[in-house]
């Protein structure tokens, strides 16, 4: 009689020879199953990797798209409209004051109903933009004379759209940040600073001015606040520059006949966009005169 011992489960265990055969058969089945799994895996890798990559790209794209939003960032003082408004009592140019724009707060559009006796010039500029430089070189002197005499106001919005053309240094953002620093700490010297930025404008596809050079330029424009240097170095308002730029590019643009900024410079006079030559001072003067006359109902 064959001795059959009981397993712990109460079932009779097979003889030793039978157990060896059973083990060999189990091993054979395991190998066969592994071969099948390997084959399925190779087929998946050949045919399914594209789907996997597409899924990854879709996820990454979704994350990027969902994160391309203006960051929450407190703005500088005296730029509640995302720009700085400069005017004069007929002798001295000074800035309209305002408290810093709180993070996530909407900009406060300039109330132009109180500016009916002047030409109200609004400019959106990128300090690396060569056409902005051309416009400034051509018209800076006469704009300054109009503002100083009290015949015009100028509201300057520094934005950043040309970082890609500054060899990785983000000069457009750093320059606009410097403008915000001046507006915050020494706003009455902003017009002189703005002119100096274009007088020493770097070329596109260069590294632009360093932070130290920006500080020197600011000081040369008459800015005396010692806080401006650290504001430039720390890029205090870089996030605000990004946020205000996105607002300009997405619109709406208040007090204007345009929906959004499509390029720089964007120049408006009494809410009407200037579409003439940026290098013809006479053409711009005629446009300003026409808009002022129209606003006065003459």
C-alpha positions in Angstrom: 0.0 0.0 0.0 1.3 3.4 -0.9 1.8 5.6 2.1 -0.2 8.8 1.8 0.4 11.5 4.4 -2.2 14.1 5.2 -1.5 17.7 4.3 -2.2 20.4 6.8 -5.5 21.1 4.9 -6.7 17.6 5.6 -6.1 16.5 2.0 -4.0 13.5 1.1 -0.5 14.5 -0.3 0.6 12.8 -3.6 3.5 10.4 -3.6 7.0 12.0 -4.0 7.4 11.0 -7.6 4.1 12.5 -8.5 5.1 15.7 -6.6 8.2 16.0 -8.8 6.2 15.7 -12.0 3.7 18.2 -10.7 6.5 20.7 -9.9 8.1 20.2 -13.4 4.7 20.8 -15.0 4.1 23.9 -12.9 7.5 25.3 -13.8 6.7 24.6 -17.5 3.4 26.5 -17.3 5.1 29.4 -15.5 7.7 29.7 -18.2 5.1 29.6 -20.9 3.1 32.3 -19.2 6.2 34.5 -18.8 6.9 34.1 -22.6 3.4 35.3 -23.3 3.8 38.3 -20.9 7.1 39.2 -22.5 5.5 39.1 -26.0 2.6 41.3 -24.9 5.0 43.7 -23.3 7.1 44.0 -26.6 4.0 44.6 -28.6 2.9 47.3 -26.1 6.2 49.0 -26.3 6.2 49.0 -30.1 2.6 50.0 -30.6 1.6 51.7 -27.4 4.5 54.0 -26.6 3.1 56.7 -28.9 -0.2 56.7 -27.1 1.7 56.9 -23.8 3.7 59.9 -25.0 0.6 61.6 -26.3 -1.0 61.1 -22.9 2.0 62.6 -21.2 2.2 65.5 -23.6 -1.6 66.1 -23.1 -1.1 66.2 -19.3 1.9 68.5 -19.5 0.2 70.8 -21.9 -2.9 70.9 -19.7 -0.7 71.8 -16.7 1.1 74.5 -18.7 -2.0 76.0 -20.2 -3.8 76.0 -16.8 -0.8 77.8 -15.3 -0.4 80.5 -17.9 -2.1 83.1 -15.8 -1.0 86.4 -14.4 0.5 85.7 -10.9 -0.9 87.4 -7.8 1.5 90.3 -7.2 1.3 93.6 -5.4 2.1 96.6 -7.6 4.2 99.7 -6.9 2.8 102.9 -5.5 1.6 105.5 -8.0 0.7 102.9 -10.7 -2.8 101.9 -9.8 -3.8 102.0 -13.5 -0.8 99.8 -14.3 0.8 103.0 -15.6 2.1 106.2 -14.1 0.3 109.5 -14.9 2.5 112.6 -15.3 1.3 116.2 -15.6 2.3 119.7 -14.6 0.9 122.9 -13.1 2.7 124.8 -15.8 6.1 124.7 -14.2 7.0 121.4 -12.6 6.2 117.9 -13.8 4.9 115.6 -11.1 3.2 112.2 -10.9 -0.3 111.5 -9.8 -0.1 109.5 -6.5 -1.9 106.3 -5.7 -1.5 103.5 -3.2 0.0 100.2 -4.3 -2.3 97.9 -6.2 -3.0 94.9 -4.0 -2.3 91.4 -5.1 -5.3 90.0 -7.2 -6.8 93.5 -7.3 -8.0 94.9 -10.6 -6.2 98.1 -11.9 -8.1 101.4 -11.5 -8.4 103.2 -14.8 -7.4 106.8 -14.8 -10.4 109.1 -14.6 -10.0 111.2 -17.7 -13.1 113.3 -17.1 -10.8 115.5 -15.0 -8.4 115.9 -17.9 -10.6 117.6 -20.4 -8.4 120.6 -21.0 -5.3 118.6 -22.0 -4.1 116.1 -24.6 -4.0 112.8 -22.7 -1.2 110.7 -24.1 -1.0 107.0 -23.1 1.9 104.8 -24.1 2.5 101.1 -23.7 6.2 100.5 -24.1 8.8 97.7 -23.8 12.3 99.1 -23.0 13.9 96.6 -25.4 11.6 97.5 -28.3 13.5 99.4 -31.0 10.4 101.0 -32.5 9.6 102.3 -29.0 13.1 103.8 -29.0 12.5 105.4 -32.4 9.2 106.9 -31.2 10.9 108.2 -28.0 13.9 109.7 -29.9 11.5 111.4 -32.3 8.9 112.7 -29.9 10.3 112.8 -26.4 11.3 116.5 -26.5 8.0 117.7 -27.7 6.0 115.5 -25.3 8.1 116.7 -22.4 7.5 120.3 -23.4 3.7 119.8 -23.7 3.6 118.1 -20.3 5.8 120.7 -18.6 3.7 123.5 -20.0 0.5 121.8 -18.7 -0.8 121.2 -22.2 -0.7 117.4 -22.0 -0.5 114.5 -19.6 1.4 111.4 -20.4 0.6 108.0 -18.8 3.4 105.4 -19.3 2.7 101.7 -19.0 6.0 99.7 -19.0 5.3 96.1 -20.2 7.5 93.2 -21.0 7.0 91.2 -24.3 10.6 90.9 -25.6 12.4 88.8 -22.9 13.1 86.2 -25.6 15.3 88.7 -27.4 17.7 89.4 -24.4 19.9 86.3 -24.5 18.4 84.8 -21.4 18.7 87.8 -19.1 15.0 88.8 -19.2 16.1 92.4 -19.8 12.6 93.5 -20.8 11.2 92.4 -17.5 14.1 93.8 -15.5 13.8 97.1 -17.2 10.1 97.3 -16.6 10.8 96.3 -13.0 13.3 99.2 -12.7 10.5 101.5 -14.0 8.2 100.3 -11.3 10.9 100.9 -8.7 11.3 104.5 -9.8 7.5 105.0 -9.9 7.3 103.6 -6.3 10.2 105.5 -4.8 10.8 108.7 -6.9 7.8 109.1 -9.2 8.4 112.8 -10.1 11.6 111.8 -11.9 9.9 109.1 -13.9 9.8 111.1 -17.2 13.5 111.8 -17.0 14.1 108.1 -16.2 12.0 107.0 -19.2 13.9 109.2 -21.6 17.2 107.9 -20.2 16.2 104.3 -20.7 15.7 104.9 -24.4 18.7 107.1 -24.8 20.8 104.2 -23.5 18.7 101.4 -25.0 20.5 98.1 -25.7 20.0 96.3 -29.0 17.7 93.3 -29.4 19.5 89.9 -29.1 22.0 91.4 -26.6 22.1 90.7 -22.9 20.8 94.2 -22.2 22.0 96.4 -19.3 23.0 94.7 -16.0 21.2 95.5 -12.8 24.2 97.6 -11.8 24.0 99.5 -15.1 20.3 100.0 -14.7 21.0 101.5 -11.2 23.6 103.8 -12.6 21.3 104.9 -15.3 18.5 105.6 -12.8 20.8 107.7 -10.7 22.0 109.6 -13.7 18.3 110.5 -14.4 18.1 112.3 -11.1 16.6 109.5 -8.9 18.0 109.9 -5.5 16.2 107.2 -3.4 18.6 104.6 -2.1 15.7 102.1 -2.1 15.6 101.9 -5.9 19.0 100.1 -6.1 17.8 97.2 -3.9 14.4 97.2 -5.7 16.2 96.7 -9.0 18.6 94.1 -7.7 15.8 92.1 -5.9 13.4 92.4 -8.9 10.8 93.4 -6.4 8.1 94.0 -9.0 9.0 91.3 -11.6 5.8 89.4 -10.9 3.7 92.5 -11.1 5.4 93.3 -14.5 4.2 89.8 -15.7 0.7 90.4 -14.4 0.3 93.9 -15.8 1.8 92.8 -19.1 -0.8 90.0 -19.3 -3.6 92.5 -18.5 -2.4 94.7 -21.4 -2.2 91.8 -23.8 -5.5 90.3 -22.8 -7.4 93.6 -22.5 -9.7 95.4 -22.1 -7.8 98.7 -22.5 -9.8 101.4 -20.7 -10.5 104.8 -22.2 -9.5 103.6 -25.6 -10.7 102.5 -29.1 -8.7 99.3 -28.9 -9.5 96.0 -27.2 -6.0 95.1 -26.2 -2.3 95.8 -26.8 -1.0 93.9 -29.8 2.5 95.3 -29.9 4.7 98.1 -28.7 4.7 101.0 -28.8 0.9 101.4 -28.5 0.1 105.1 -28.3 -3.2 106.6 -27.6 -4.3 110.3 -27.5 -7.6 111.0 -25.8 -8.4 107.4 -26.2 -7.7 107.2 -30.0 -4.9 105.0 -31.1 -2.1 106.5 -33.2 -1.4 104.6 -36.4 0.9 107.1 -38.1 4.7 107.0 -38.4 6.7 106.6 -35.2 9.6 108.5 -36.7 7.7 111.6 -37.9 7.4 114.2 -35.2 5.2 116.5 -37.3 2.7 113.7 -38.0 2.4 112.9 -34.3 2.0 116.6 -33.4 -0.8 116.9 -36.0 -2.5 113.9 -34.6 -2.3 115.2 -31.0 -3.7 118.6 -32.2 -6.5 116.9 -34.1 -7.6 114.8 -31.1 -7.4 117.7 -28.7 -9.5 119.9 -31.0 -12.0 117.1 -31.4 -12.2 116.6 -27.6 -12.8 120.3 -27.2 -15.7 120.2 -29.7 -14.1 122.7 -32.0 
